[in-house]
Amino acid sequence: EEALEIARNLVIQAANLAENNPTQQTSLLDLVEVFRDYTETGRVSKKNSAILGDQISSLSNVSKELRDKVRRLEKPIPAQPNQQGDRQTAALTQPISYAAIAAANKEQQWTTMQKKAPQKAKPSLKERQLVLVNQGGPAAFDALRLRNAFNQAFTLKGGVQSPVVASVTLSSKGNKVVTTTPAFTANYLLENQGIWKDLVAFKVAQPITSWFKIVVHRLPTNHGLEVIKEEIETFNKGLKVVGTPFWLTPESKRGQQSYGSACVAFATEEEALKAIRGKLYILGESLRAEKLRVI
């Protein structure tokens, strides 16, 4: 029992010494649990037997560190010119054994050591961007004015003292893209839409998401893509187009031929696969679709 108590105290000390080495400290904490299990139940479970096997190499390394520490403590300290100093030097130069180290902590209680919780990952750029889809035609755009207006609204109405919005830019389609500072996300903007919705005109606000895109062939070129979108959603059960479809056939060719190909996007892979595996009913015809391949 005394040997077990000495070993337990050595492992606890080693775990404290390894606080700057999370991997080694975790291994030692597992070993502490093995000692706890044995002293409480009088046996070592199969699970803890496996842990013991894994910890042999770790314990060897820790033992080496303790031996080095003992050697440093055993080095003599230069004698002091007075008698009291001589007595102190004699005491300090006495060899210190493992048993002595353990005895100094004989009354130490079991220590429950908590593993440090992993730091929460910062949101990615995509998670911090919110797209404001245009309501109509192009309007005057002032990025600095909009950014400051957003932040002022959050300060006055929401009580947020730090900046929420880092920038407001225009996408290639003319939609406004609001990017938050790293401490906030697009979902935060959506949840607090009442604070800023009157600052800018928009049809819908949506986070940047990965859509599943397909190519629809033999679309009549004399119809607009908004009509194509309505046809897909009306005559194909379970399909909901996201965004606005766009032509893949160049405009110069569409003026010379009756049919072309366009890209259509869906929010889920299930919808995209349904459109590809079946037939799309558009403008009274059954059309073929395939996955959009980016070259």
C-alpha positions, -999 to 999 in steps of 0.1 A, spaced: 0 0 0 29 24 8 45 17 -26 11 24 -43 8 57 -24 43 67 -34 37 58 -70 4 77 -70 21 109 -56 48 107 -82 23 105 -111 4 135 -97 36 155 -95 46 144 -130 11 156 -143 17 190 -127 51 193 -142 37 185 -177 11 213 -178 29 228 -208 28 195 -227 -10 187 -232 -3 153 -248 19 141 -220 -4 155 -193 -34 137 -208 -15 104 -207 -6 110 -170 -42 119 -162 -53 85 -176 -27 68 -154 -41 87 -123 -75 72 -131 -59 37 -132 -45 42 -97 -79 56 -85 -97 25 -99 -73 1 -83 -73 17 -48 -111 18 -48 -119 -16 -63 -88 -37 -56 -84 -47 -92 -75 -34 -126 -102 -36 -153 -95 -47 -188 -98 -11 -201 -74 2 -175 -50 -27 -183 -48 -14 -218 -42 21 -205 -13 8 -184 3 -7 -214 1 25 -233 15 45 -205 48 26 -199 68 47 -224 52 79 -210 61 69 -174 96 62 -185 100 97 -198 86 112 -167 109 91 -145 139 105 -164 127 140 -158 124 133 -120 159 118 -119 173 149 -135 155 171 -110 169 150 -81 204 153 -95 200 191 -96 188 191 -60 218 169 -49 243 194 -62 261 210 -32 255 247 -24 286 268 -15 292 270 22 281 303 40 307 321 63 285 316 94 275 286 115 238 289 106 247 289 69 268 257 74 238 239 90 216 250 61 241 238 35 245 204 52 207 200 51 204 210 15 233 188 3 217 156 17 206 132 -11 168 133 -17 153 100 -27 121 92 -45 107 80 -12 115 114 4 98 133 -24 67 111 -20 67 114 18 65 151 16 32 147 -2 19 117 19 -12 135 31 -21 149 -3 -56 141 -13 -67 129 -47 -66 157 -72 -92 159 -99 -75 176 -129 -97 191 -156 -86 189 -192 -86 223 -209 -116 228 -231 -107 233 -268 -109 269 -281 -139 276 -302 -129 279 -339 -134 314 -354 -162 316 -381 -150 313 -416 -154 342 -441 -184 324 -457 -201 322 -423 -196 359 -418 -211 370 -451 -248 379 -457 -262 386 -493 -289 412 -497 -306 404 -530 -316 435 -549 -352 446 -549 -351 463 -582 -327 480 -606 -293 494 -596 -293 521 -569 -267 545 -555 -241 526 -534 -218 541 -507 -199 513 -490 -185 535 -462 -218 551 -454 -236 517 -452 -209 501 -430 -211 531 -406 -249 530 -406 -250 493 -397 -226 497 -368 -243 529 -355 -277 510 -356 -262 481 -336 -248 505 -311 -279 526 -306 -306 499 -309 -287 468 -298 -263 482 -273 -233 466 -291 -202 487 -284 -178 469 -308 -181 471 -346 -204 444 -361 -200 450 -398 -165 451 -414 -175 459 -450 -204 462 -475 -195 453 -511 -213 446 -544 -214 411 -560 -210 405 -597 -248 404 -599 -252 437 -581 -263 423 -548 -249 437 -516 -226 415 -495 -224 424 -459 -193 410 -441 -192 410 -403 -162 414 -381 -147 380 -368 -167 382 -335 -200 380 -354 -217 359 -381 -243 362 -409 -267 343 -387 -263 371 -360 -273 396 -387 -303 376 -396 -314 371 -360 -312 409 -355 -326 420 -388 -350 443 -371 -321 466 -362 -308 472 -397 -335 463 -422 -346 499 -428 -310 510 -437 -310 495 -472 -336 483 -498 -334 445 -505 -357 417 -515 -343 389 -493 -313 384 -470 -296 351 -472 -262 336 -460 -237 324 -486 -243 287 -490 -231 260 -513 -259 253 -538 -262 222 -560 -261 232 -597 -274 214 -627 -274 221 -665 -307 220 -683 -304 214 -721 -327 223 -750 -344 253 -733 -363 276 -757 -342 308 -760 -373 329 -767 -384 327 -730 -368 345 -700 -351 326 -672 -377 338 -647 -403 320 -667 -381 289 -667 -378 291 -629 -416 293 -625 -421 264 -649 -397 242 -629 -413 249 -596 -449 246 -609 -447 214 -629 -420 195 -611 -432 185 -576 -407 189 -548 -383 211 -567 -375 247 -555 -350 267 -575 -327 290 -554 -312 321 -569 -317 331 -605 -309 307 -634 -284 319 -659 -276 310 -695 -246 289 -704 -251 294 -741 -235 327 -751 -259 355 -761 -244 357 -796 -255 320 -802 -289 324 -785 -298 349 -812 -291 324 -839 -306 292 -825 -339 282 -810 -325 263 -780 -298 267 -754 -285 254 -720 -289 271 -687 -276 266 -651 -302 260 -624 -294 257 -587 -311 239 -558 -306 241 -520 -303 203 -515 -284 176 -533 -316 155 -532 -334 180 -554 -305 182 -578 -304 144 -581 -341 142 -586 -339 166 -615 -310 147 -631 -324 112 -627 -359 121 -639 -372 145 -665 -378 182 -661 -412 194 -674 -407 229 -687 -428 248 -712 -448 216 -721 -416 196 -729 -397 169 -710 -361 180 -708 -328 164 -698 -305 177 -671 -270 168 -658 -246 179 -631 -228 212 -638 -191 203 -643 -166 231 -635 -135 229 -657 
